[in-house]
Amino acid sequence: MNIEAIDLFCGAGGLSYGLQEAGIAVKAGLDLDGKCSYPFEANMAGAKFLEKDLSETTGDELAAFYSQDSVKLLAGCAPCQPFSTLRNGSDRQTNKKWPLLNEFGRMIEALAPDVVTMENVPVLRGEAVFRHFLGLLESNGYNVFWEVVDAADYGVPQRRKRLVLLASKMGPIRLLEPSELGTERVTVREAIGDLPSISAGESSTDDRLHRVRAITQLNLERIKASRPGGTWEDWPERLRLACHRKTSGSSYKSVYGRLEWDKPSGTITTQAHNFGTGRFGHPEQDRPLSLRELAILQSFPEHYRFVDEGEEVEFTPLGRLIGNAVPVKLGNAIGRSIVAHLEHYGDDRSGTN
């Protein structure tokens, strides 16, 4: 069966790569961030990257990427900044990214794909925009499933709660359970324990992405005083920040923390290459995590290409691409669930268009 996907808000390709590994042909990815172009096209076989605003894109432009006889999948992860628990909720209604889920809905109506999938932050489930999106799918003849899952249960070496939605015109659809897919939890040690040792501010000679941000002498003392899974409360008083002494800052225990070897990591963010933004210290070496380590904790394969030869490895844009990505193994679980669903229903698409 020829299953073809278009990935809206594709980023560096985490979802697309997972779908591709599941046997789905990714035909195109769309994103406003031009930094996504190289990693998306370099790792997706024959796919085209479109640097475009979805609100300025027509259904006809995207429909041209699908083969006429293919089973059509429309996938995406609308940027979640309006729904993030890390943001103050006061600007939700005015944030310019708020309408993007509605734009996704517009494209569903324009393309009438056989299957739709979306991944997003859990808090979205309580928002009116999500209820509207569900209503749009149901009114267009889709069977809809959604659930909040922990990516760690699907083999991602990271605890990351995400809302996963699947919708099909062929019949009931669901995300397969980890036991059905044979996935198990992966620890930090199993994921990155065999990477070469490097120091803060250094890069590996074998892999340019295995690069670590430099840290100050004071932060070097702080990480040396930190224990895996511990907090800044383990430090001597002279190393503590002024905010730690305030009630408002005392609850942020994981900042400047070390990962634990024998557990999945915490959620990887766009700032995870900075030691002070979370529990992003290496479990053993006195340094922050490298970009490659962060990518692997997002379950990108170690060979995944993020920058072209000769292009500078920059922390801020690459940290953004890695932290915003759909974990590859979660994308693979979504893809395998879609393939199993389509194999069950065959190619019976009567009434789907």
C-alpha positions in Angstrom: 0.0 0.0 0.0 1.4 3.4 -1.0 1.0 5.7 2.0 2.2 9.3 1.4 2.5 12.1 4.0 2.8 15.8 4.1 4.2 17.2 7.3 2.9 20.7 8.3 5.2 22.6 10.8 7.8 19.9 10.0 10.7 21.4 11.9 13.9 19.4 11.6 11.9 16.3 10.7 11.4 14.3 13.9 7.9 13.3 13.1 8.6 12.8 9.4 11.7 10.6 10.1 9.6 8.4 12.4 6.9 8.1 9.8 9.5 7.3 7.1 11.0 4.5 9.3 7.5 3.1 9.6 7.3 2.7 5.8 5.4 5.9 5.0 6.7 8.0 2.1 7.1 11.6 3.2 6.6 13.8 0.2 6.9 17.3 1.6 7.4 19.3 4.8 6.3 22.9 5.4 7.8 25.3 8.0 8.4 29.0 8.4 11.9 28.4 9.8 14.4 28.2 6.9 16.9 26.5 9.3 14.7 23.4 8.9 15.5 23.0 5.2 18.8 21.2 5.3 18.0 18.6 8.1 14.6 17.9 6.6 15.7 17.3 3.0 19.0 15.7 4.0 17.3 13.0 6.1 14.0 12.4 4.3 14.3 10.4 1.1 13.1 12.6 -1.8 11.0 14.9 0.2 10.7 18.6 -0.6 11.0 21.4 2.1 8.7 24.4 1.7 9.7 27.5 3.6 6.2 28.9 3.8 3.5 30.3 6.1 0.6 27.8 6.2 -1.9 30.7 6.3 -0.6 31.8 2.9 -0.6 28.3 1.4 -3.4 26.8 -0.7 -4.6 23.2 -0.7 -3.8 23.0 -4.4 -0.1 23.7 -3.7 0.1 20.8 -1.3 -2.2 18.4 -3.2 0.3 18.4 -6.0 2.8 16.4 -3.8 0.4 13.5 -3.4 0.3 10.7 -6.0 -3.2 10.2 -7.4 -3.5 6.6 -6.1 -1.9 7.1 -2.7 -3.4 6.8 0.7 -3.0 10.4 1.9 -1.8 11.3 5.4 -1.6 14.9 6.6 0.6 15.3 9.7 1.7 18.1 11.9 2.5 19.7 15.2 1.2 23.2 15.3 3.7 25.3 17.3 2.7 25.0 20.9 3.9 28.3 22.4 0.4 29.6 23.0 -0.4 26.5 25.1 2.9 26.0 26.9 2.8 25.6 30.7 6.1 27.6 30.7 4.4 30.7 29.4 2.2 33.1 31.3 -1.4 32.4 30.1 -2.4 36.0 29.9 -1.4 36.4 26.2 -3.0 33.2 24.9 -5.8 34.9 23.0 -3.6 37.5 21.4 -0.5 35.3 20.6 -0.1 35.4 16.8 0.5 31.6 16.8 -2.9 30.9 18.3 -4.7 30.5 14.9 -2.3 27.8 13.5 -4.4 24.9 14.6 -7.3 26.5 12.8 -5.0 26.7 9.7 -4.3 23.0 10.1 -8.1 22.5 10.1 -8.5 24.6 6.9 -5.9 22.4 5.2 -7.7 19.2 6.2 -10.9 20.5 4.6 -9.0 21.6 1.5 -7.1 18.3 1.0 -9.5 15.8 2.5 -6.7 13.4 3.5 -7.6 9.8 4.4 -5.7 10.0 7.7 -4.7 12.9 9.9 -2.3 12.9 12.8 -1.3 15.7 15.2 1.1 15.9 18.2 1.0 18.7 20.7 1.3 19.7 24.4 -1.2 18.2 26.8 -2.7 21.4 28.0 -4.2 21.9 24.6 -6.9 19.4 25.5 -8.6 21.9 27.7 -8.7 24.7 25.1 -11.7 25.8 23.0 -9.5 25.8 19.9 -8.9 22.0 20.4 -12.7 21.4 20.8 -13.3 23.3 17.6 -10.6 21.2 15.8 -12.2 18.0 17.0 -15.6 19.2 15.8 -14.2 20.0 12.4 -12.7 16.5 12.0 -15.9 14.8 13.1 -18.1 16.9 10.8 -15.9 16.0 7.9 -16.4 12.3 8.5 -13.3 11.3 10.5 -13.1 8.8 13.3 -11.1 10.6 16.0 -8.8 9.3 18.7 -6.6 11.3 21.0 -4.7 10.6 24.2 -2.0 12.1 26.3 1.0 9.8 26.4 4.6 9.8 27.9 7.1 9.5 25.0 9.4 7.5 27.4 6.9 4.6 27.1 7.6 4.5 23.4 11.4 4.1 23.6 12.3 7.8 23.8 15.0 8.2 26.4 13.1 11.2 27.9 10.0 11.8 29.9 7.9 14.0 27.7 4.1 14.1 28.0 2.4 14.8 24.7 -1.1 14.8 23.2 -1.3 12.5 20.2 -4.3 12.7 17.9 -5.2 10.2 15.1 -8.2 10.6 12.7 -9.3 8.3 9.8 -12.1 8.3 7.3 -11.7 4.5 7.0 -12.8 3.5 10.5 -11.8 3.6 14.1 -8.1 4.3 14.7 -5.9 4.4 17.8 -2.3 4.7 18.9 -1.0 1.3 19.6 0.1 0.5 23.1 3.8 0.2 23.9 3.3 -3.5 24.5 1.9 -4.0 21.1 4.8 -2.2 19.5 7.4 -3.9 21.7 8.8 -0.6 22.9 10.5 -0.3 26.3 11.9 2.6 28.4 15.5 3.7 27.5 17.8 5.2 30.0 20.2 8.1 29.6 23.1 5.7 30.0 21.8 3.4 27.2 21.2 6.4 25.0 24.4 8.5 25.3 26.7 6.6 27.6 29.0 5.5 24.8 29.6 9.0 23.3 33.2 10.3 23.5 34.1 12.3 26.6 34.5 16.0 26.0 34.8 19.1 28.2 32.8 22.3 28.3 33.5 24.5 25.3 34.8 21.6 23.2 33.7 19.7 20.2 34.4 16.1 19.2 36.8 15.6 16.3 34.5 12.8 15.0 31.1 14.6 15.2 30.7 18.4 14.9 27.3 18.2 16.6 28.9 16.6 19.7 29.7 20.1 20.8 29.3 21.6 24.3 28.7 25.2 25.3 31.4 26.9 27.3 30.5 27.7 30.9 31.9 30.2 33.5 34.3 29.1 36.2 31.4 29.7 38.7 29.1 27.3 36.8 31.9 24.8 36.6 32.1 24.9 40.4 28.4 24.5 40.6 28.2 21.4 38.3 31.1 19.9 40.2 29.1 20.4 43.4 26.0 18.8 41.8 25.0 15.1 42.1 22.9 13.2 39.5 19.2 13.8 40.3 20.1 16.3 43.0 19.4 20.0 43.3 21.2 23.3 44.0 20.4 22.6 47.7 23.4 20.3 47.5 25.7 23.2 46.9 27.6 25.2 49.5 26.0 28.5 50.3 28.6 30.5 48.3 27.5 28.9 45.0 23.8 29.6 45.3 22.0 32.3 43.3 20.2 35.1 44.9 16.9 33.9 43.5 17.3 30.6 45.4 16.9 32.5 48.6 13.5 33.9 47.5 10.2 32.0 47.9 9.5 32.5 44.1 12.8 30.8 43.1 13.2 28.2 45.8 10.7 25.8 44.1 12.8 25.6 40.9 14.9 22.6 42.1 15.9 21.2 38.7 17.8 24.2 37.3 21.5 23.6 37.3 20.9 19.9 37.8 22.6 16.8 36.5 20.8 14.0 34.7 20.7 10.5 36.2 22.3 7.7 34.2 19.7 5.0 34.9 16.5 6.9 34.1 15.1 8.7 31.1 16.0 12.4 31.0 13.5 15.1 31.8 11.8 17.0 28.9 14.4 18.4 26.4 13.7 22.1 25.7 15.0 24.6 23.2 17.4 25.9 25.8 18.6 22.6 27.0 22.2 23.3 25.8 22.4 25.8 28.6 23.3 24.3 32.0 21.3 26.8 34.0 17.9 26.2 32.3 17.0 22.8 33.7 18.4 19.4 34.6 20.8 19.4 31.6 24.1 18.7 33.2 25.9 15.5 32.1 25.5 12.7 34.7 29.3 12.3 35.1 31.3 14.8 33.1 31.5 18.4 34.4 29.7 20.0 31.6 26.3 20.7 29.9 24.9 18.3 27.4 26.1 18.5 23.8 23.8 19.1 20.9 24.3 15.6 19.7 23.4 14.2 23.1 20.2 16.4 23.2 19.3 15.1 19.7 19.8 11.5 20.8 17.6 12.1 23.9 15.0 13.3 21.4 15.6 9.8 19.8 17.1 11.2 16.6 19.6 8.6 15.4 23.3 9.4 16.0 23.9 9.8 12.2 21.1 12.4 11.8 22.3 15.4 9.8 21.4 18.8 11.1 24.0 21.1 9.3 25.6 20.9 5.9 29.4 20.4 5.6 31.1 23.7 6.2 28.1 25.3 7.9 28.7 26.6 11.4 27.3 24.6 14.3 25.3 27.2 16.2 23.8 26.5 19.6 20.7 28.7 19.5 19.1 27.7 16.2 20.0 24.0 16.6 18.9 24.0 20.2 15.5 25.3 18.9 15.2 22.7 16.2 16.1 19.9 18.5 14.0 21.0 21.5 10.9 21.7 19.3 11.1 18.4 17.5 8.6 15.5 17.8 10.7 12.7 19.2 11.5 10.3 16.4 10.5 7.2 18.2 7.1 8.7 19.1 6.7 9.6 15.4 7.6 6.0 14.6 4.9 4.7 17.0 2.4 7.0 15.3 3.5 5.8 11.9 3.3 2.1 12.8 -0.1 2.6 14.3 -1.3 4.2 11.0 0.2 1.5 8.9 -1.5 -1.2 11.1 -4.8 0.7 10.8 -4.6 0.9 7.0 -3.5 -2.8 6.7 -6.6 -3.7 8.7 -9.0 -1.7 6.5 -7.1 -2.4 3.3 -7.6 0.1 0.5 -11.3 0.6 1.0 -11.6 4.4 0.7 -15.2 4.4 -0.4 -16.8 7.7 0.5 -13.6 9.3 1.8 -13.5 12.0 -0.9 
